[in-house]
Amino acid sequence: MKRKLIMSLLAALCFSCASYGWAWSHKLIGYMAQRNCTETTKAMLDRYLDVPLSDISLWMDVYRDYDWGGMDWSEAPDYVRGTTYWHMFSVDKNGKVMMESGRKDPNGNGFPYLEAAIETLKNYKELSDSAVVVNLKYLTHLMGDGHCPAHYYYENMPADSKGEAGLDSRWGFENGSYNGKTDSYHGLFDRAGERIHPEFNMKLKPYTEHIDTMSVASRRRVVEGTVKDWIDESGARCWEIYQWGWKPGKAYDDSFYREHGDFIIYQIQISAYRLAHTLNLIFDPEYKGL
């Protein structure tokens, strides 16, 4: 079933957006996930979407930045305002994902909305088509955000240059540079996908064929457990990036990706497999595993 024109317009915007959080990696995750869906799941996605997952993967980023003609955001529906604040994940001092927000905005935590999208989609047969579509958008985007190394706030994060510490710290957003141009540490990860393998020129098919290489045993291992287990694991692993010697004003070049590219690509891989696994569980009653 084809969706309304507005969805196609938003998808077209997504094609050209490489400046948003986790940026082009979202598209790669969506493409790779759909490649690993069962034929039954792919058919269900085709029923609800008129574009592939890679094209809706940046919807949350595009939607929050799009000019909606002077909309009063304080009066906007929750699902609209959420596109602005749900992208980061909060981790407590024990390394566990938090249900509540660690940011000043009470909606500033992606985990409960990722979990809610999955739970909602489990009842997709009882939902309107538009409700299924919007929750597919949330699930696709937030599964990616939940595996981006720089998309975590840590309760034990060091203070930034203004003395702000803890979960509200903007430490990772302070500017340094990449190849002589201003970039934040957060930005190094948001734009990592296209920088790690420039030889693929942001072509999804050859890039995916290059990294969609985990063994069946490894794929099944990384999809074990619950979504909370996945985000706990990812949050604990991604704390490592703050041990790599970042400080405000530091200059980086391509050697950063040569040294740490495998770490980032692994996060992309497991995000894609976990998204595919989740969709298969929702839409294919005969699903036996990746």
Secondary structure as UniProt FT lines:
FT   HELIX           5..15
FT   TURN            21..22
FT   HELIX           23..35
FT   HELIX           39..48
FT   HELIX           53..56
FT   TURN            57..58
FT   HELIX           59..65
FT   HELIX           73..75
FT   HELIX           78..85
FT   TURN            86..87
FT   STRAND          89..91
FT   TURN            93..94
FT   TURN            106..107
FT   HELIX           111..121
FT   TURN            122..123
FT   HELIX           124..126
FT   HELIX           129..145
FT   TURN            146..147
FT   TURN            149..150
FT   STRAND          152..154
FT   TURN            155..156
FT   TURN            161..162
FT   HELIX           166..168
FT   HELIX           171..173
FT   STRAND          175..178
FT   TURN            179..180
FT   STRAND          181..184
FT   HELIX           185..190
FT   HELIX           192..196
FT   HELIX           198..200
FT   TURN            201..202
FT   HELIX           204..211
FT   HELIX           216..222
FT   HELIX           227..238
FT   HELIX           239..243
FT   TURN            248..249
FT   STRAND          251..252
FT   HELIX           255..283
FT   TURN            285..286
//
